[in-house]
Amino acid sequence: MADRYDARLDDLFDLQDQIAASVAGAIEPKLLLAEIERTGRKPLPDLRAYDLYLRALAQFHRHTWDSLEDATVLAEQALVADPHYGRAAALAAICRVAQAAAVPGSVKADDIAEAIRLACQALETGRNDPEVLWMVGNTLAHFGGDHASARELIDRALHLNPNSAIAWLIRGWLEAQMDRPAPAVECFERSVRLSPFDPLGWNAISGLALAALIAGRFEDAVECADRALHAHPGYAPVLRYKAVACARLGRGEQARRCVDALLADQPGFTVSAWRDSFATTVFSPRTAAMLADGLQLAGAPE
């Protein structure tokens, strides 16, 4: 680390907190990635629940449809090895959330019910585990529409580990989805500061795009969307945000290119399917309507 810190003597304790947070944010993801790499060198018959969980986490970080499917299978295998493994149960649930966010209507009712069941199961043994808490909170918000419980669980995760970059990331999404762009931006930026090299760092930039969109800062939304797409090309939610922002700016050709890219990956995408399968549970009515209207303006099929 080569960061410099300048502060007055009376700010000493705040400075200590900043340094501690910076060190934790820099070290924690590198330790996790080292563990993931280590499991990749081990023969499959030697893996136990924790190793399977780390393999699942590696696939989750790739965040493609196929990798999320692989992550779900590995997490379920970890649960077979240890039926009381809260992190594995929570990870299997959150993978379904990620798939539903990327491809509306792709996760069926039975899988949603199973994800909620696994999330509740994870809480039985993981109520004091910050990793379990943010995953369960996100699952309940997306599949159950229970944003109050989700916020309580994520706040508890942050109480247990104030330096959890991913918990701040998920807190940011909750704020944005509930029409609170300013606190959302604070959460996303804090997540990035805590873990600047996090494998899911692009997701925080995606969140900044949504927050800017909600706040009516369409130029900022396009800029953040471009940054997120550079790090994670073709990610459907960001294509949707960029399409809406471009349409609002009167950039019809750019908006249409975003819609074309979205339809190339998801030929059956329609605004009504997106609204019915995901938007009304996840977003506030105002934000859901704003995004739906913007997608129609961009040329997405109704």
VMD Tcl script that draws the C-alpha trace (Angstrom):
set ca {
  {0.00 0.00 0.00}
  {1.24 3.44 -0.88}
  {-1.59 5.64 0.42}
  {-0.74 8.88 2.24}
  {-2.75 10.19 5.18}
  {-2.66 13.81 6.34}
  {-4.62 14.82 9.41}
  {-4.54 17.07 12.47}
  {-3.68 15.61 15.85}
  {-7.28 15.97 17.03}
  {-8.36 13.77 14.09}
  {-6.05 10.96 15.20}
  {-8.77 8.47 16.04}
  {-10.60 9.10 12.75}
  {-7.28 8.62 10.98}
  {-6.77 5.29 12.75}
  {-10.21 4.16 11.56}
  {-9.42 5.21 7.98}
  {-6.13 3.30 7.99}
  {-7.72 0.20 9.51}
  {-10.51 0.24 6.93}
  {-8.04 0.75 4.08}
  {-5.83 -2.13 5.23}
  {-8.80 -4.46 5.67}
  {-10.22 -3.53 2.29}
  {-6.91 -4.18 0.58}
  {-6.09 -7.47 2.29}
  {-9.45 -9.27 2.65}
  {-10.26 -9.77 -1.07}
  {-6.68 -10.85 -1.80}
  {-6.86 -13.50 0.92}
  {-10.16 -14.74 -0.46}
  {-8.83 -14.91 -4.02}
  {-5.76 -16.78 -2.76}
  {-8.04 -19.33 -1.10}
  {-10.08 -19.69 -4.30}
  {-6.90 -20.24 -6.33}
  {-5.68 -22.80 -3.80}
  {-8.84 -24.89 -4.13}
  {-8.49 -24.86 -7.91}
  {-5.23 -26.81 -7.57}
  {-6.74 -29.51 -5.36}
  {-8.18 -32.72 -6.80}
  {-11.96 -32.86 -6.56}
  {-12.15 -35.99 -4.33}
  {-10.25 -34.13 -1.59}
  {-12.66 -31.21 -1.40}
  {-14.89 -30.70 1.58}
  {-17.68 -28.23 2.26}
  {-15.46 -25.16 2.64}
  {-13.50 -25.91 -0.51}
  {-16.72 -26.46 -2.45}
  {-18.02 -23.17 -1.11}
  {-14.91 -21.35 -2.29}
  {-15.21 -22.93 -5.72}
  {-18.83 -21.79 -5.81}
  {-17.77 -18.30 -4.76}
  {-15.22 -18.16 -7.58}
  {-17.98 -18.95 -10.07}
  {-20.28 -16.40 -8.46}
  {-17.62 -13.72 -8.95}
  {-17.54 -14.46 -12.69}
  {-21.22 -13.50 -12.71}
  {-22.32 -15.04 -16.00}
  {-25.42 -17.16 -16.38}
  {-23.42 -20.39 -16.71}
  {-21.03 -19.54 -13.89}
  {-23.96 -18.75 -11.59}
  {-25.49 -22.11 -12.48}
  {-22.18 -23.81 -11.68}
  {-21.96 -21.86 -8.43}
  {-25.42 -23.06 -7.43}
  {-24.48 -26.70 -8.06}
  {-21.24 -26.38 -6.08}
  {-23.01 -24.65 -3.19}
  {-25.59 -27.44 -3.12}
  {-22.78 -29.99 -3.05}
  {-21.27 -28.15 -0.10}
  {-24.64 -28.45 1.65}
  {-24.61 -32.20 1.04}
  {-21.19 -32.35 2.69}
  {-22.38 -30.13 5.54}
  {-26.17 -29.60 5.74}
  {-25.69 -26.89 8.37}
  {-23.32 -24.76 6.32}
  {-25.07 -21.39 6.34}
  {-22.79 -19.69 3.81}
  {-23.36 -22.42 1.24}
  {-27.14 -22.21 1.65}
  {-27.06 -18.40 1.37}
  {-24.81 -18.52 -1.69}
  {-27.11 -20.96 -3.50}
  {-29.95 -18.51 -2.84}
  {-28.09 -15.39 -3.98}
  {-27.04 -17.05 -7.23}
  {-30.71 -17.31 -8.19}
  {-31.13 -13.61 -7.39}
  {-28.23 -12.73 -9.69}
  {-29.72 -14.82 -12.50}
  {-33.13 -13.20 -12.08}
  {-31.58 -9.73 -12.18}
  {-29.71 -10.48 -15.39}
  {-32.46 -12.33 -17.28}
  {-36.03 -11.41 -16.28}
  {-38.35 -14.39 -16.04}
  {-35.47 -16.87 -16.14}
  {-35.85 -18.09 -12.57}
  {-39.02 -20.09 -12.10}
  {-41.39 -19.94 -9.15}
  {-40.12 -23.22 -7.67}
  {-36.51 -21.97 -7.74}
  {-37.54 -18.68 -6.14}
  {-39.34 -20.55 -3.36}
  {-36.28 -22.76 -2.86}
  {-34.00 -19.71 -2.71}
  {-36.15 -18.15 0.00}
  {-36.16 -21.47 1.90}
  {-32.37 -21.70 1.68}
  {-32.01 -18.11 2.82}
  {-34.13 -18.80 5.89}
  {-32.16 -21.99 6.52}
  {-28.90 -20.07 6.31}
  {-30.08 -17.68 9.03}
  {-30.59 -20.55 11.46}
  {-26.83 -21.05 11.78}
  {-25.48 -17.82 10.28}
  {-27.21 -15.02 12.14}
  {-23.82 -13.78 13.35}
  {-22.03 -14.28 10.04}
  {-21.81 -11.05 7.98}
  {-21.44 -13.02 4.74}
  {-24.65 -14.92 5.39}
  {-26.48 -11.76 6.43}
  {-25.85 -9.74 3.28}
  {-26.72 -12.69 1.03}
  {-29.93 -13.46 2.91}
  {-30.87 -9.79 3.03}
  {-30.45 -9.42 -0.71}
  {-32.46 -12.58 -1.37}
  {-35.37 -11.43 0.80}
  {-35.39 -8.00 -0.85}
  {-35.40 -9.36 -4.40}
  {-37.56 -12.44 -4.13}
  {-39.71 -11.53 -1.14}
  {-39.99 -7.77 -1.58}
  {-39.14 -7.48 2.13}
  {-36.85 -4.47 2.05}
  {-37.32 -3.71 5.76}
  {-35.99 -7.12 6.84}
  {-33.26 -6.91 4.21}
  {-32.05 -3.58 5.53}
  {-32.07 -4.89 9.11}
  {-29.97 -7.91 8.13}
  {-27.48 -5.88 6.11}
  {-27.17 -3.30 8.88}
  {-26.38 -6.18 11.23}
  {-23.75 -7.44 8.79}
  {-22.16 -3.99 8.78}
  {-22.32 -3.82 12.57}
  {-20.41 -7.11 12.73}
  {-17.98 -6.11 9.97}
  {-17.99 -2.37 9.16}
  {-15.29 -2.98 6.54}
  {-17.28 -5.45 4.43}
  {-17.14 -3.96 0.95}
  {-19.81 -6.27 -0.39}
  {-22.23 -5.51 2.46}
  {-21.86 -1.80 1.66}
  {-22.42 -2.67 -1.99}
  {-25.70 -4.45 -1.22}
  {-26.75 -1.64 1.11}
  {-26.21 0.73 -1.80}
  {-28.49 -1.32 -4.05}
  {-31.22 -1.28 -1.42}
  {-30.97 2.50 -1.10}
  {-31.07 3.00 -4.87}
  {-33.98 0.64 -5.40}
  {-35.98 2.56 -2.79}
  {-35.44 5.95 -4.48}
  {-32.64 7.12 -2.20}
  {-29.87 7.92 -4.68}
  {-27.72 10.11 -2.42}
  {-27.17 7.52 0.35}
  {-26.84 4.87 -2.36}
  {-23.91 6.75 -3.88}
  {-22.27 7.02 -0.44}
  {-22.57 3.25 0.04}
  {-21.26 2.38 -3.43}
  {-18.32 4.75 -3.12}
  {-17.48 3.39 0.32}
  {-17.56 -0.14 -1.07}
  {-15.08 0.81 -3.78}
  {-12.79 2.60 -1.32}
  {-12.76 -0.41 1.00}
  {-11.94 -2.88 -1.76}
  {-10.67 -1.17 -4.91}
  {-9.64 -4.48 -6.52}
  {-12.73 -6.45 -5.55}
  {-13.87 -8.95 -8.22}
  {-17.37 -7.46 -7.94}
  {-16.21 -3.86 -8.00}
  {-17.88 -3.34 -11.38}
  {-21.20 -4.01 -9.64}
  {-20.75 -0.91 -7.50}
  {-20.21 1.14 -10.66}
  {-23.42 -0.40 -12.03}
  {-25.15 0.78 -8.88}
  {-23.76 4.28 -9.37}
  {-25.30 4.25 -12.87}
  {-28.71 3.39 -11.42}
  {-28.40 6.00 -8.66}
  {-27.52 8.68 -11.22}
  {-30.46 7.60 -13.37}
  {-32.88 7.87 -10.44}
  {-31.50 11.32 -9.58}
  {-31.99 12.50 -13.17}
  {-28.26 12.85 -13.81}
  {-28.37 11.12 -17.16}
  {-24.88 12.08 -18.35}
  {-23.40 10.60 -15.16}
  {-25.54 7.49 -15.65}
  {-24.12 6.94 -19.14}
  {-20.55 7.48 -17.91}
  {-20.94 5.00 -15.05}
  {-22.70 2.49 -17.30}
  {-19.83 2.66 -19.78}
  {-17.31 2.04 -16.99}
  {-19.30 -0.96 -15.72}
  {-19.70 -2.40 -19.22}
  {-15.98 -2.01 -19.85}
  {-15.28 -4.14 -16.77}
  {-18.15 -6.59 -17.35}
  {-19.16 -6.46 -21.04}
  {-22.74 -7.15 -22.03}
  {-24.19 -7.15 -18.50}
  {-27.92 -6.82 -19.16}
  {-29.01 -4.61 -16.22}
  {-26.37 -2.02 -17.13}
  {-27.40 -2.12 -20.78}
  {-30.92 -1.34 -19.60}
  {-29.74 1.59 -17.48}
  {-27.66 3.00 -20.32}
  {-30.52 2.61 -22.79}
  {-32.84 4.57 -20.49}
  {-30.25 7.31 -19.86}
  {-29.47 7.70 -23.57}
  {-33.17 7.83 -24.42}
  {-33.73 10.57 -21.83}
  {-30.83 12.53 -23.30}
  {-32.33 12.28 -26.77}
  {-29.56 10.00 -28.03}
  {-31.88 7.67 -29.87}
  {-29.22 5.85 -31.87}
  {-27.12 5.04 -28.79}
  {-30.22 3.94 -26.89}
  {-31.21 1.65 -29.75}
  {-27.73 0.10 -29.86}
  {-28.09 -0.77 -26.18}
  {-31.48 -2.35 -26.82}
  {-30.09 -4.28 -29.80}
  {-27.25 -5.63 -27.64}
  {-29.76 -6.60 -24.96}
  {-32.01 -8.38 -27.47}
  {-29.06 -10.17 -29.06}
  {-28.38 -11.79 -25.70}
  {-32.03 -12.08 -24.63}
  {-34.22 -12.35 -27.76}
  {-37.40 -12.74 -25.75}
  {-36.91 -9.62 -23.63}
  {-39.95 -7.36 -23.29}
  {-40.61 -4.44 -20.99}
  {-43.79 -6.06 -19.66}
  {-41.97 -9.32 -18.83}
  {-39.25 -7.38 -17.04}
  {-41.83 -5.37 -15.11}
  {-43.94 -8.38 -14.14}
  {-41.15 -10.78 -13.22}
  {-38.73 -8.56 -11.36}
  {-39.21 -4.80 -11.32}
  {-42.30 -4.55 -9.15}
  {-40.69 -6.60 -6.38}
  {-37.27 -5.01 -6.47}
  {-37.88 -1.35 -7.27}
  {-40.18 1.27 -5.82}
  {-43.23 1.96 -8.03}
  {-41.72 5.29 -9.11}
  {-38.38 3.78 -10.16}
  {-40.01 0.78 -11.84}
  {-42.23 3.12 -13.89}
  {-39.30 5.40 -14.77}
  {-37.21 2.48 -16.02}
  {-40.10 0.89 -17.93}
  {-41.00 4.18 -19.64}
  {-37.35 4.79 -20.47}
  {-36.92 1.33 -21.99}
  {-39.97 1.87 -24.18}
  {-38.61 5.26 -25.23}
  {-35.32 3.53 -26.13}
  {-37.18 1.15 -28.44}
  {-37.40 -1.99 -26.32}
  {-40.40 -4.18 -27.23}
  {-43.38 -3.74 -24.97}
}
mol new
graphics top color blue
foreach p $ca { graphics top sphere $p radius 0.5 }
foreach p [lrange $ca 0 end-1] q [lrange $ca 1 end] { graphics top cylinder $p $q radius 0.2 }
display resetview
